Amino acid sequence: MNQVLETIKSRRSVRKYRKEQIKDEELEIILEAAIYAPTGHNDQPWHFTIIQDRDLINEISEGAKEVMKTRDVEWIASMGRVKNLNIFHHAPTVIIVSGRKDATTPLVDCSAAAQNMLLAAESMNIGSCWIGLAKFYFVNEKNMKKFNIPEENKVYFGVSFGYKVRENPKALKRYKNVFNYVGVSSQNINKQYNKLQLGVTMEVIEKRIEEAKVAYIPYSGSYDRIPEYMQEVGQWVMEKGLEMTGRVYGTYYNSPEDVAEEDLRYEIGFSFAGDATPEGKIGIKEIPEHTVLSAMHQGPYTEIGPVIHAVVDYAVENSYDIVGPVTEVYLNDPAEVPESELLTEVQFPVIKLK
Ligand SMILES: Cc1cc2nc3c(=O)[nH]c(=O)nc-3n(C[C@H](O)[C@H](O)[C@H](O)COP(=O)(O)O)c2cc1C
């Protein structure tokens, strides 16, 4: 793989930085990369405010949180209330990106510039993170003036930069069901997702699941409250400043086909990287590496039953012993996609008998 592609794939959102400031030459390279991004109509409508003073960075963070607290969207309001949250993750350099409101495509242009900056930073092994929350501080005109941001501009986001305290973890899982080939003769598409899209028979596969550290809560009762429970665990992970590593799951110890609703037992969890100890209802554990039979379900969560049955049938027909409860891994967010596009992976831990 060439270096550009390697940089694209190794970049991660970095949320822990060394105190030491990045070098001026490095900052210059990052800024130059920004302005080499493409822009609609060649408007180049962007403006970059570079801040390296800790007090000013903290002021923006605290000010943004005050505004976030007043927002209707619950996850934003609740992040605003987290006392020890610094929205820039204590990075030593922050760049606020604003764009001319009357330009053709200012948000798109500024976003292209931001991605160039992230990649330039990564190419020098400097950590970076796109900070959408930064915009909340600048909804206040007084703050725009204080930071000399042109009146005709709108602040879209910030980006934080600093030396990493550790190497980047592996990339988060990328959903592959986003490509639709039209009029293409040779296709090398992930078979499983493609079959789903075409509505062809579901495929069951055997695969290894890597070990993972998870934060979870055991629940009982109706499944109706699962979205709320997910928020509860997710919020705890976020408030602890832990890095989510992509596995959002529910493990179901019994089934509505066998027990009354109030007797349903299950756990909801999130995988994370970092150190954490159990707290209140929250448990922490390592799920060891294991083998599963896996199948994908696309559509409303309530329609997952046939996929679960199909995996059980496959296990019986192909000499697998099911050795644990079913886990559903939630691959996208019901707040972001319509029900018909929800993707859930069904996993049964198994041992192959012969
Ligand atoms: C528009 C946008 C806004 C974001 N805002 C924040 C933010 O405010 N705070 C943060 O920690 N990460 C933020 N991120 C980073 C995403 O959480 C991150 O890119 C995503 O989880 C994927 O992880 P990766 O960047 O390591 O691949 C933002 C990313 C984008 C594109």
The ligand as an ORCA input file, in Angstrom:
! r2SCAN-3c Opt
* xyz 0 1
  C     -18.401     16.059     11.695
  C     -17.669     15.337     12.793
  C     -17.785     15.768     14.093
  C     -17.087     15.124     15.124
  N     -17.145     15.633     16.388
  C     -16.436     15.048     17.378
  C     -16.405     15.639     18.683
  O     -17.003     16.685     18.951
  N     -15.670     15.020     19.642
  C     -14.955     13.872     19.388
  O     -14.300     13.360     20.299
  N     -14.965     13.288     18.148
  C     -15.673     13.858     17.145
  N     -15.633     13.331     15.873
  C     -14.834     12.120     15.612
  C     -15.704     10.883     15.397
  O     -16.253     10.475     16.631
  C     -14.819      9.776     14.793
  O     -14.327     10.223     13.556
  C     -15.569      8.477     14.576
  O     -15.956      7.908     15.804
  C     -14.721      7.452     13.815
  O     -13.503      7.186     14.483
  P     -12.091      7.432     13.790
  O     -12.004      8.898     13.451
  O     -11.074      7.028     14.819
  O     -12.037      6.594     12.553
  C     -16.299     13.975     14.834
  C     -16.189     13.547     13.508
  C     -16.836     14.230     12.497
  C     -16.642     13.778     11.071
*
